[in-house]
């Protein structure tokens, strides 16, 4: 039987917490990490009704997309649904975990799931994040290179998209003189030394810095390891907000709207018209994504699918693309499937349930 920390570890390997936005509060919100997990209930929003469902199904852990604890809480008196949900979770010993903007930001997260539902091809991150990659350069004796490379690769360095164990190296001569207090692996204290060394370069996700450096220092034969660490300006091709891809065949405006309603199981949607232009390239963002309208235009998209678009933001389309507001809940409800696949893959024969509660606070009438 896995423990709460085991479920958390798997979820955070998939969507690392450092990728969440600064305003967010993803992670474990209630529960003791060392407790055993009897079952996991997956949802978009953790509410009192969802906790009741968890109790009914014998689950003591709820994994949600939206954090129930989002802003600071100064009291727990049950005056609103957030406080009542937290109180009930604590009373019933139910752990609540949220994977929010970190799951929005990874290339196989929320937006990839929408692209999958729309059957888009050639998908790419729409707005890539800079400053999430680091470059490591280190110098190592030629004979020890493979051992050190293996260690840092296992720590997560040198993974570039679909390519693993990536590095660049060039050979040269290392020169040094150990002090009288040194304990050199090669050479003697007080005597100049020359060693054939490899200069090795690779990139890695910045949040893995401590893990990669620990691996380097433990595997390297030298007492003092010469190295450089640099934060890169390069946008991370696998980390960012939104996605853009292409439909297999172009659709007219009317056909695309019908396609959206079918694939995303919509009751309705709001949109801007683009006249007779066909829709082939589609940008998207789960949740509230109007801040990406300009990025969608720059990408050359014919349509931008998102939620929570305000009245004046629809004008920003300026006839250059269709904006389709399908609703916040509707754009992210399939996130539960990501949780299910991730947990079930790592913990087969374990009770994992998709919540049957519709937590959408918005209702539609026609």
C-alpha positions as YAML, in Angstrom:
chain: A
units: angstrom
residues:
- id: 1
  name: UNK
  ca: [0.00, 0.00, 0.00]
- id: 2
  name: UNK
  ca: [1.58, 3.34, -1.04]
- id: 3
  name: UNK
  ca: [1.94, 6.22, 1.35]
- id: 4
  name: UNK
  ca: [0.81, 9.77, 0.67]
- id: 5
  name: UNK
  ca: [4.40, 10.80, 0.01]
- id: 6
  name: UNK
  ca: [4.68, 8.08, -2.67]
- id: 7
  name: UNK
  ca: [1.67, 9.45, -4.58]
- id: 8
  name: UNK
  ca: [3.06, 12.97, -4.18]
- id: 9
  name: UNK
  ca: [6.46, 11.91, -5.50]
- id: 10
  name: UNK
  ca: [4.97, 10.42, -8.67]
- id: 11
  name: UNK
  ca: [2.77, 13.47, -9.31]
- id: 12
  name: UNK
  ca: [5.69, 15.86, -8.81]
- id: 13
  name: UNK
  ca: [7.95, 13.88, -11.10]
- id: 14
  name: UNK
  ca: [5.28, 14.42, -13.76]
- id: 15
  name: UNK
  ca: [4.64, 18.09, -12.95]
- id: 16
  name: UNK
  ca: [7.47, 19.52, -10.76]
- id: 17
  name: UNK
  ca: [6.34, 22.08, -8.20]
- id: 18
  name: UNK
  ca: [9.01, 24.63, -9.20]
- id: 19
  name: UNK
  ca: [7.09, 25.10, -12.47]
- id: 20
  name: UNK
  ca: [4.08, 26.59, -10.70]
- id: 21
  name: UNK
  ca: [3.47, 30.34, -10.96]
- id: 22
  name: UNK
  ca: [4.57, 32.57, -8.08]
- id: 23
  name: UNK
  ca: [0.97, 33.28, -7.04]
- id: 24
  name: UNK
  ca: [0.01, 29.61, -6.91]
- id: 25
  name: UNK
  ca: [-0.21, 27.17, -3.99]
- id: 26
  name: UNK
  ca: [0.14, 23.71, -5.52]
- id: 27
  name: UNK
  ca: [1.30, 20.73, -3.46]
- id: 28
  name: UNK
  ca: [0.11, 18.79, -0.43]
- id: 29
  name: UNK
  ca: [-2.44, 20.92, 1.42]
- id: 30
  name: UNK
  ca: [-3.68, 18.60, 4.15]
- id: 31
  name: UNK
  ca: [-2.58, 15.19, 5.37]
- id: 32
  name: UNK
  ca: [0.46, 13.47, 6.84]
- id: 33
  name: UNK
  ca: [2.91, 12.38, 4.11]
- id: 34
  name: UNK
  ca: [3.76, 9.12, 5.92]
- id: 35
  name: UNK
  ca: [0.14, 7.89, 6.18]
- id: 36
  name: UNK
  ca: [-0.91, 4.90, 4.08]
- id: 37
  name: UNK
  ca: [-3.29, 5.63, 1.19]
- id: 38
  name: UNK
  ca: [-6.49, 3.55, 1.08]
- id: 39
  name: UNK
  ca: [-7.58, 5.05, -2.23]
- id: 40
  name: UNK
  ca: [-7.36, 8.22, -4.30]
- id: 41
  name: UNK
  ca: [-10.25, 10.30, -5.66]
- id: 42
  name: UNK
  ca: [-9.45, 12.59, -8.60]
- id: 43
  name: UNK
  ca: [-11.25, 15.86, -9.27]
- id: 44
  name: UNK
  ca: [-10.97, 19.35, -10.69]
- id: 45
  name: UNK
  ca: [-12.09, 21.13, -7.49]
- id: 46
  name: UNK
  ca: [-12.03, 19.73, -3.95]
- id: 47
  name: UNK
  ca: [-15.34, 20.62, -2.28]
- id: 48
  name: UNK
  ca: [-17.35, 19.28, 0.65]
- id: 49
  name: UNK
  ca: [-19.35, 17.12, -1.78]
- id: 50
  name: UNK
  ca: [-16.14, 15.66, -3.21]
- id: 51
  name: UNK
  ca: [-14.93, 14.80, 0.31]
- id: 52
  name: UNK
  ca: [-18.24, 13.04, 0.97]
- id: 53
  name: UNK
  ca: [-17.69, 11.07, -2.23]
- id: 54
  name: UNK
  ca: [-14.16, 10.18, -1.11]
- id: 55
  name: UNK
  ca: [-15.47, 8.90, 2.23]
- id: 56
  name: UNK
  ca: [-18.14, 6.85, 0.43]
- id: 57
  name: UNK
  ca: [-15.53, 5.28, -1.86]
- id: 58
  name: UNK
  ca: [-13.09, 4.58, 0.96]
- id: 59
  name: UNK
  ca: [-10.47, 7.08, -0.21]
- id: 60
  name: UNK
  ca: [-8.33, 9.04, 2.23]
- id: 61
  name: UNK
  ca: [-6.62, 11.15, -0.45]
- id: 62
  name: UNK
  ca: [-8.06, 13.61, -2.96]
- id: 63
  name: UNK
  ca: [-6.00, 14.88, -5.88]
- id: 64
  name: UNK
  ca: [-7.37, 18.07, -7.43]
- id: 65
  name: UNK
  ca: [-6.27, 20.46, -10.13]
- id: 66
  name: UNK
  ca: [-7.33, 23.62, -8.30]
- id: 67
  name: UNK
  ca: [-5.88, 24.22, -4.80]
- id: 68
  name: UNK
  ca: [-8.58, 24.60, -2.14]
- id: 69
  name: UNK
  ca: [-6.10, 26.64, -0.09]
- id: 70
  name: UNK
  ca: [-5.14, 29.38, -2.52]
- id: 71
  name: UNK
  ca: [-4.87, 32.54, -0.44]
- id: 72
  name: UNK
  ca: [-3.83, 33.06, 3.15]
- id: 73
  name: UNK
  ca: [-6.23, 31.70, 5.77]
- id: 74
  name: UNK
  ca: [-6.26, 33.37, 9.19]
- id: 75
  name: UNK
  ca: [-9.13, 31.43, 10.77]
- id: 76
  name: UNK
  ca: [-10.86, 28.07, 10.40]
- id: 77
  name: UNK
  ca: [-14.42, 28.74, 11.56]
- id: 78
  name: UNK
  ca: [-16.38, 27.28, 8.64]
- id: 79
  name: UNK
  ca: [-17.61, 30.63, 7.36]
- id: 80
  name: UNK
  ca: [-17.10, 29.67, 3.68]
- id: 81
  name: UNK
  ca: [-16.74, 26.56, 1.54]
- id: 82
  name: UNK
  ca: [-12.93, 26.70, 1.65]
- id: 83
  name: UNK
  ca: [-12.78, 26.63, 5.45]
- id: 84
  name: UNK
  ca: [-15.52, 23.99, 5.68]
- id: 85
  name: UNK
  ca: [-13.69, 21.78, 3.18]
- id: 86
  name: UNK
  ca: [-10.41, 22.07, 5.07]
- id: 87
  name: UNK
  ca: [-12.09, 21.36, 8.43]
- id: 88
  name: UNK
  ca: [-13.84, 18.28, 7.06]
- id: 89
  name: UNK
  ca: [-10.63, 16.99, 5.43]
- id: 90
  name: UNK
  ca: [-8.76, 17.30, 8.73]
- id: 91
  name: UNK
  ca: [-11.58, 15.78, 10.77]
- id: 92
  name: UNK
  ca: [-11.89, 12.83, 8.38]
- id: 93
  name: UNK
  ca: [-8.09, 12.47, 7.98]
- id: 94
  name: UNK
  ca: [-8.24, 13.02, 4.22]
- id: 95
  name: UNK
  ca: [-5.16, 14.32, 2.41]
- id: 96
  name: UNK
  ca: [-5.71, 16.96, -0.27]
- id: 97
  name: UNK
  ca: [-3.11, 17.46, -2.99]
- id: 98
  name: UNK
  ca: [-3.28, 20.02, -5.81]
- id: 99
  name: UNK
  ca: [-1.35, 20.08, -9.08]
- id: 100
  name: UNK
  ca: [-2.24, 23.41, -10.67]
- id: 101
  name: UNK
  ca: [-0.11, 25.79, -12.74]
- id: 102
  name: UNK
  ca: [2.80, 23.35, -12.58]
- id: 103
  name: UNK
  ca: [0.57, 20.89, -14.46]
- id: 104
  name: UNK
  ca: [-0.44, 23.72, -16.82]
- id: 105
  name: UNK
  ca: [3.22, 24.38, -17.58]
- id: 106
  name: UNK
  ca: [4.55, 20.95, -18.52]
- id: 107
  name: UNK
  ca: [4.40, 19.84, -22.15]
- id: 108
  name: UNK
  ca: [2.35, 16.73, -21.31]
- id: 109
  name: UNK
  ca: [-0.03, 18.48, -18.93]
- id: 110
  name: UNK
  ca: [-3.41, 20.19, -19.07]
- id: 111
  name: UNK
  ca: [-2.98, 21.80, -22.46]
- id: 112
  name: UNK
  ca: [-1.62, 18.65, -24.05]
- id: 113
  name: UNK
  ca: [-4.77, 16.88, -22.84]
- id: 114
  name: UNK
  ca: [-6.96, 19.48, -24.60]
- id: 115
  name: UNK
  ca: [-4.86, 19.11, -27.76]
- id: 116
  name: UNK
  ca: [-5.36, 15.36, -27.51]
- id: 117
  name: UNK
  ca: [-9.14, 15.76, -27.23]
- id: 118
  name: UNK
  ca: [-9.12, 18.01, -30.30]
- id: 119
  name: UNK
  ca: [-6.83, 15.55, -32.12]
- id: 120
  name: UNK
  ca: [-4.31, 18.28, -32.96]
- id: 121
  name: UNK
  ca: [-1.07, 17.38, -34.70]
- id: 122
  name: UNK
  ca: [2.44, 18.88, -34.48]
- id: 123
  name: UNK
  ca: [1.70, 20.39, -31.07]
- id: 124
  name: UNK
  ca: [4.15, 22.78, -29.41]
- id: 125
  name: UNK
  ca: [4.18, 24.92, -26.28]
- id: 126
  name: UNK
  ca: [2.62, 28.29, -27.10]
- id: 127
  name: UNK
  ca: [4.43, 30.55, -24.60]
- id: 128
  name: UNK
  ca: [7.71, 28.96, -23.53]
- id: 129
  name: UNK
  ca: [9.30, 29.77, -20.17]
- id: 130
  name: UNK
  ca: [12.85, 31.18, -20.03]
- id: 131
  name: UNK
  ca: [15.23, 30.83, -17.07]
- id: 132
  name: UNK
  ca: [14.18, 27.25, -16.33]
- id: 133
  name: UNK
  ca: [17.34, 25.66, -17.77]
- id: 134
  name: UNK
  ca: [20.93, 25.64, -16.53]
- id: 135
  name: UNK
  ca: [24.20, 24.78, -18.21]
- id: 136
  name: UNK
  ca: [26.78, 22.71, -16.36]
- id: 137
  name: UNK
  ca: [30.42, 22.67, -17.45]
- id: 138
  name: UNK
  ca: [32.92, 20.52, -15.59]
- id: 139
  name: UNK
  ca: [36.42, 19.09, -16.09]
- id: 140
  name: UNK
  ca: [37.20, 15.45, -15.41]
- id: 141
  name: UNK
  ca: [40.10, 13.06, -16.11]
- id: 142
  name: UNK
  ca: [39.55, 11.18, -19.36]
- id: 143
  name: UNK
  ca: [39.48, 7.77, -17.67]
- id: 144
  name: UNK
  ca: [36.76, 8.89, -15.20]
- id: 145
  name: UNK
  ca: [34.53, 10.64, -17.71]
- id: 146
  name: UNK
  ca: [32.02, 7.84, -18.31]
- id: 147
  name: UNK
  ca: [31.51, 7.16, -14.60]
- id: 148
  name: UNK
  ca: [30.80, 10.83, -13.86]
- id: 149
  name: UNK
  ca: [28.59, 11.21, -16.94]
- id: 150
  name: UNK
  ca: [26.49, 8.25, -15.84]
- id: 151
  name: UNK
  ca: [25.96, 9.79, -12.42]
- id: 152
  name: UNK
  ca: [24.86, 13.23, -13.62]
- id: 153
  name: UNK
  ca: [22.65, 11.75, -16.35]
- id: 154
  name: UNK
  ca: [20.89, 9.62, -13.74]
- id: 155
  name: UNK
  ca: [20.33, 12.81, -11.73]
- id: 156
  name: UNK
  ca: [18.48, 14.34, -14.68]
- id: 157
  name: UNK
  ca: [21.14, 16.24, -16.62]
- id: 158
  name: UNK
  ca: [21.43, 16.03, -20.39]
- id: 159
  name: UNK
  ca: [17.77, 15.34, -21.23]
- id: 160
  name: UNK
  ca: [16.68, 17.42, -24.25]
- id: 161
  name: UNK
  ca: [13.18, 16.69, -25.50]
- id: 162
  name: UNK
  ca: [13.07, 13.14, -26.83]
- id: 163
  name: UNK
  ca: [16.87, 12.77, -26.50]
- id: 164
  name: UNK
  ca: [18.61, 11.52, -23.37]
- id: 165
  name: UNK
  ca: [22.22, 11.43, -22.11]
- id: 166
  name: UNK
  ca: [23.11, 14.51, -24.19]
- id: 167
  name: UNK
  ca: [26.52, 16.13, -23.63]
- id: 168
  name: UNK
  ca: [29.41, 17.76, -25.44]
- id: 169
  name: UNK
  ca: [33.04, 17.15, -24.58]
- id: 170
  name: UNK
  ca: [36.43, 18.18, -25.80]
- id: 171
  name: UNK
  ca: [39.81, 16.99, -24.54]
- id: 172
  name: UNK
  ca: [42.60, 19.17, -23.21]
- id: 173
  name: UNK
  ca: [45.29, 19.44, -20.56]
- id: 174
  name: UNK
  ca: [44.45, 20.32, -16.97]
- id: 175
  name: UNK
  ca: [47.22, 21.97, -14.95]
- id: 176
  name: UNK
  ca: [47.26, 22.45, -11.16]
- id: 177
  name: UNK
  ca: [49.52, 22.51, -8.14]
- id: 178
  name: UNK
  ca: [48.09, 20.98, -4.92]
- id: 179
  name: UNK
  ca: [48.84, 22.83, -1.69]
- id: 180
  name: UNK
  ca: [50.71, 21.20, 1.15]
- id: 181
  name: UNK
  ca: [47.33, 20.62, 2.89]
- id: 182
  name: UNK
  ca: [45.68, 19.02, -0.13]
- id: 183
  name: UNK
  ca: [44.98, 15.31, -0.60]
- id: 184
  name: UNK
  ca: [45.10, 15.03, -4.41]
- id: 185
  name: UNK
  ca: [43.75, 12.04, -6.30]
- id: 186
  name: UNK
  ca: [46.43, 12.62, -8.92]
- id: 187
  name: UNK
  ca: [49.82, 14.20, -8.17]
- id: 188
  name: UNK
  ca: [51.58, 15.22, -4.97]
- id: 189
  name: UNK
  ca: [51.25, 18.23, -2.63]
- id: 190
  name: UNK
  ca: [53.44, 21.13, -3.68]
- id: 191
  name: UNK
  ca: [54.28, 19.73, -7.12]
- id: 192
  name: UNK
  ca: [52.83, 21.01, -10.43]
- id: 193
  name: UNK
  ca: [50.75, 18.40, -12.25]
- id: 194
  name: UNK
  ca: [49.32, 17.94, -15.75]
- id: 195
  name: UNK
  ca: [46.36, 15.65, -16.51]
- id: 196
  name: UNK
  ca: [44.52, 14.82, -19.73]
- id: 197
  name: UNK
  ca: [40.96, 15.92, -19.00]
- id: 198
  name: UNK
  ca: [37.63, 16.27, -20.76]
- id: 199
  name: UNK
  ca: [35.67, 19.49, -20.64]
- id: 200
  name: UNK
  ca: [32.05, 18.32, -20.47]
- id: 201
  name: UNK
  ca: [28.99, 20.50, -21.11]
- id: 202
  name: UNK
  ca: [25.28, 19.74, -20.71]
- id: 203
  name: UNK
  ca: [21.97, 21.36, -19.86]
- id: 204
  name: UNK
  ca: [19.41, 20.38, -17.23]
- id: 205
  name: UNK
  ca: [16.20, 21.74, -15.62]
- id: 206
  name: UNK
  ca: [17.19, 24.40, -13.09]
- id: 207
  name: UNK
  ca: [15.09, 22.88, -10.30]
- id: 208
  name: UNK
  ca: [17.39, 19.80, -10.38]
- id: 209
  name: UNK
  ca: [20.50, 21.86, -9.56]
- id: 210
  name: UNK
  ca: [21.14, 20.40, -6.10]
- id: 211
  name: UNK
  ca: [20.50, 16.83, -7.25]
- id: 212
  name: UNK
  ca: [22.81, 17.17, -10.26]
- id: 213
  name: UNK
  ca: [25.57, 18.86, -8.27]
- id: 214
  name: UNK
  ca: [25.39, 16.23, -5.53]
- id: 215
  name: UNK
  ca: [25.78, 13.52, -8.17]
- id: 216
  name: UNK
  ca: [28.73, 15.33, -9.77]
- id: 217
  name: UNK
  ca: [30.60, 15.86, -6.52]
- id: 218
  name: UNK
  ca: [30.07, 12.28, -5.32]
- id: 219
  name: UNK
  ca: [31.12, 10.65, -8.59]
- id: 220
  name: UNK
  ca: [34.06, 12.93, -9.43]
- id: 221
  name: UNK
  ca: [37.49, 11.68, -8.35]
- id: 222
  name: UNK
  ca: [38.92, 15.13, -7.51]
- id: 223
  name: UNK
  ca: [38.96, 16.68, -4.07]
- id: 224
  name: UNK
  ca: [38.03, 20.03, -5.66]
- id: 225
  name: UNK
  ca: [35.86, 19.87, -8.79]
- id: 226
  name: UNK
  ca: [36.32, 22.68, -11.32]
- id: 227
  name: UNK
  ca: [32.91, 23.54, -12.78]
- id: 228
  name: UNK
  ca: [30.65, 26.34, -14.00]
- id: 229
  name: UNK
  ca: [26.89, 26.75, -13.55]
- id: 230
  name: UNK
  ca: [24.95, 29.19, -15.73]
- id: 231
  name: UNK
  ca: [21.26, 30.09, -15.89]
- id: 232
  name: UNK
  ca: [20.26, 30.08, -19.56]
- id: 233
  name: UNK
  ca: [18.11, 32.59, -21.39]
- id: 234
  name: UNK
  ca: [16.99, 29.84, -23.76]
- id: 235
  name: UNK
  ca: [13.21, 29.30, -23.63]
- id: 236
  name: UNK
  ca: [12.47, 25.80, -22.43]
- id: 237
  name: UNK
  ca: [10.81, 23.97, -25.33]
- id: 238
  name: UNK
  ca: [8.95, 21.68, -22.92]
- id: 239
  name: UNK
  ca: [7.86, 24.16, -20.26]
- id: 240
  name: UNK
  ca: [5.40, 27.01, -20.68]
- id: 241
  name: UNK
  ca: [1.75, 27.95, -20.93]
- id: 242
  name: UNK
  ca: [-0.65, 27.00, -23.72]
- id: 243
  name: UNK
  ca: [-0.28, 24.81, -26.79]
- id: 244
  name: UNK
  ca: [-0.57, 25.26, -30.52]
- id: 245
  name: UNK
  ca: [-1.17, 22.57, -33.12]
- id: 246
  name: UNK
  ca: [-2.98, 21.77, -36.33]
- id: 247
  name: UNK
  ca: [-6.19, 20.01, -37.28]
- id: 248
  name: UNK
  ca: [-5.79, 17.16, -39.74]
- id: 249
  name: UNK
  ca: [-8.13, 18.95, -42.16]
- id: 250
  name: UNK
  ca: [-9.21, 22.61, -42.28]
- id: 251
  name: UNK
  ca: [-12.72, 23.38, -41.02]
- id: 252
  name: UNK
  ca: [-15.08, 26.23, -41.68]
- id: 253
  name: UNK
  ca: [-16.02, 28.43, -38.75]
- id: 254
  name: UNK
  ca: [-19.36, 26.62, -38.29]
- id: 255
  name: UNK
  ca: [-17.73, 23.19, -38.58]
- id: 256
  name: UNK
  ca: [-15.06, 24.11, -36.03]
- id: 257
  name: UNK
  ca: [-17.60, 25.30, -33.48]
- id: 258
  name: UNK
  ca: [-19.56, 22.06, -33.87]
- id: 259
  name: UNK
  ca: [-16.29, 20.13, -33.59]
- id: 260
  name: UNK
  ca: [-15.41, 21.94, -30.36]
- id: 261
  name: UNK
  ca: [-18.81, 21.21, -28.84]
- id: 262
  name: UNK
  ca: [-18.53, 17.53, -29.70]
- id: 263
  name: UNK
  ca: [-14.93, 16.91, -28.64]
- id: 264
  name: UNK
  ca: [-15.03, 18.97, -25.44]
- id: 265
  name: UNK
  ca: [-18.60, 17.93, -24.52]
- id: 266
  name: UNK
  ca: [-19.84, 21.53, -24.35]
- id: 267
  name: UNK
  ca: [-23.32, 22.81, -23.63]
- id: 268
  name: UNK
  ca: [-22.41, 26.11, -25.22]
- id: 269
  name: UNK
  ca: [-19.58, 28.53, -25.90]
- id: 270
  name: UNK
  ca: [-18.82, 32.16, -26.73]
- id: 271
  name: UNK
  ca: [-16.80, 33.12, -29.77]
- id: 272
  name: UNK
  ca: [-15.74, 35.82, -32.19]
- id: 273
  name: UNK
  ca: [-16.39, 35.55, -35.90]
- id: 274
  name: UNK
  ca: [-13.62, 35.61, -38.50]
- id: 275
  name: UNK
  ca: [-15.79, 35.58, -41.59]
- id: 276
  name: UNK
  ca: [-15.02, 33.06, -44.31]
- id: 277
  name: UNK
  ca: [-11.55, 32.11, -43.12]
- id: 278
  name: UNK
  ca: [-10.96, 28.39, -42.58]
- id: 279
  name: UNK
  ca: [-9.51, 27.09, -39.35]
- id: 280
  name: UNK
  ca: [-6.46, 24.84, -39.49]
- id: 281
  name: UNK
  ca: [-4.02, 26.00, -36.80]
- id: 282
  name: UNK
  ca: [-5.39, 26.09, -33.26]
- id: 283
  name: UNK
  ca: [-3.88, 27.63, -30.13]
- id: 284
  name: UNK
  ca: [-5.32, 26.79, -26.72]
- id: 285
  name: UNK
  ca: [-4.99, 27.30, -22.99]
- id: 286
  name: UNK
  ca: [-6.91, 25.55, -20.24]
- id: 287
  name: UNK
  ca: [-8.56, 27.77, -17.64]
- id: 288
  name: UNK
  ca: [-8.29, 31.55, -17.89]
- id: 289
  name: UNK
  ca: [-6.01, 32.13, -20.89]
- id: 290
  name: UNK
  ca: [-6.91, 35.52, -22.33]
- id: 291
  name: UNK
  ca: [-3.40, 36.78, -21.46]
- id: 292
  name: UNK
  ca: [-2.17, 34.57, -24.32]
- id: 293
  name: UNK
  ca: [-4.29, 36.11, -27.08]
- id: 294
  name: UNK
  ca: [-1.34, 38.04, -28.52]
- id: 295
  name: UNK
  ca: [0.85, 34.92, -28.35]
- id: 296
  name: UNK
  ca: [-1.84, 33.01, -30.21]
- id: 297
  name: UNK
  ca: [-1.91, 35.68, -32.92]
- id: 298
  name: UNK
  ca: [1.89, 35.67, -33.20]
- id: 299
  name: UNK
  ca: [1.83, 31.89, -33.61]
- id: 300
  name: UNK
  ca: [-0.31, 32.27, -36.73]
- id: 301
  name: UNK
  ca: [-3.23, 30.41, -35.18]
- id: 302
  name: UNK
  ca: [-6.63, 30.66, -36.84]
- id: 303
  name: UNK
  ca: [-8.43, 30.04, -33.53]
- id: 304
  name: UNK
  ca: [-7.67, 30.36, -29.83]
- id: 305
  name: UNK
  ca: [-9.57, 28.10, -27.43]
- id: 306
  name: UNK
  ca: [-9.64, 29.01, -23.72]
- id: 307
  name: UNK
  ca: [-11.95, 30.11, -20.90]
- id: 308
  name: UNK
  ca: [-12.93, 33.15, -18.83]
- id: 309
  name: UNK
  ca: [-12.51, 35.73, -21.63]
- id: 310
  name: UNK
  ca: [-13.82, 39.17, -20.65]
- id: 311
  name: UNK
  ca: [-15.95, 41.35, -22.91]
- id: 312
  name: UNK
  ca: [-13.21, 43.80, -23.96]
- id: 313
  name: UNK
  ca: [-10.69, 41.00, -24.44]
- id: 314
  name: UNK
  ca: [-12.76, 39.61, -27.30]
- id: 315
  name: UNK
  ca: [-11.90, 42.81, -29.22]
- id: 316
  name: UNK
  ca: [-8.21, 41.85, -29.05]
- id: 317
  name: UNK
  ca: [-8.84, 39.24, -31.74]
- id: 318
  name: UNK
  ca: [-9.16, 42.14, -34.24]
- id: 319
  name: UNK
  ca: [-10.47, 39.74, -36.86]
- id: 320
  name: UNK
  ca: [-7.11, 37.97, -37.06]
- id: 321
  name: UNK
  ca: [-8.28, 34.80, -35.34]
- id: 322
  name: UNK
  ca: [-11.36, 33.32, -33.69]
- id: 323
  name: UNK
  ca: [-11.50, 33.39, -29.91]
- id: 324
  name: UNK
  ca: [-13.57, 30.52, -28.55]
- id: 325
  name: UNK
  ca: [-14.39, 30.72, -24.84]
- id: 326
  name: UNK
  ca: [-15.49, 27.21, -23.88]
- id: 327
  name: UNK
  ca: [-15.55, 27.83, -20.12]
- id: 328
  name: UNK
  ca: [-13.02, 27.32, -17.34]
- id: 329
  name: UNK
  ca: [-14.42, 24.05, -16.01]
- id: 330
  name: UNK
  ca: [-15.02, 22.63, -19.47]
- id: 331
  name: UNK
  ca: [-11.46, 23.32, -20.59]
- id: 332
  name: UNK
  ca: [-9.87, 21.59, -17.59]
- id: 333
  name: UNK
  ca: [-12.25, 18.84, -16.52]
- id: 334
  name: UNK
  ca: [-10.28, 16.20, -18.44]
- id: 335
  name: UNK
  ca: [-7.27, 16.92, -16.22]
- id: 336
  name: UNK
  ca: [-8.55, 14.09, -14.02]
- id: 337
  name: UNK
  ca: [-7.51, 11.67, -16.76]
- id: 338
  name: UNK
  ca: [-3.88, 12.81, -16.45]
- id: 339
  name: UNK
  ca: [-3.92, 12.07, -12.71]
- id: 340
  name: UNK
  ca: [-5.54, 8.70, -13.31]
- id: 341
  name: UNK
  ca: [-3.03, 7.59, -15.95]
- id: 342
  name: UNK
  ca: [-0.04, 8.79, -13.89]
- id: 343
  name: UNK
  ca: [-1.06, 7.16, -10.62]
- id: 344
  name: UNK
  ca: [-2.38, 3.93, -12.16]
- id: 345
  name: UNK
  ca: [0.79, 3.44, -14.21]
- id: 346
  name: UNK
  ca: [2.97, 3.66, -11.12]
- id: 347
  name: UNK
  ca: [0.63, 1.90, -8.69]
- id: 348
  name: UNK
  ca: [-1.27, -0.84, -10.55]
- id: 349
  name: UNK
  ca: [-3.97, -2.76, -8.67]
- id: 350
  name: UNK
  ca: [-4.59, 0.28, -6.49]
- id: 351
  name: UNK
  ca: [-7.93, 2.04, -5.95]
- id: 352
  name: UNK
  ca: [-8.05, 5.21, -8.07]
- id: 353
  name: UNK
  ca: [-11.39, 6.85, -8.89]
- id: 354
  name: UNK
  ca: [-12.55, 9.70, -11.12]
- id: 355
  name: UNK
  ca: [-14.91, 11.94, -9.18]
- id: 356
  name: UNK
  ca: [-18.51, 11.82, -10.38]
- id: 357
  name: UNK
  ca: [-19.29, 15.23, -8.86]
- id: 358
  name: UNK
  ca: [-19.76, 18.14, -11.27]
- id: 359
  name: UNK
  ca: [-18.07, 20.96, -9.38]
- id: 360
  name: UNK
  ca: [-18.77, 23.58, -12.07]
- id: 361
  name: UNK
  ca: [-20.50, 26.49, -10.25]
- id: 362
  name: UNK
  ca: [-21.84, 27.80, -13.57]
- id: 363
  name: UNK
  ca: [-25.12, 26.56, -15.06]
- id: 364
  name: UNK
  ca: [-26.52, 27.25, -18.54]
- id: 365
  name: UNK
  ca: [-30.03, 27.88, -19.78]
- id: 366
  name: UNK
  ca: [-31.29, 28.25, -23.35]
...
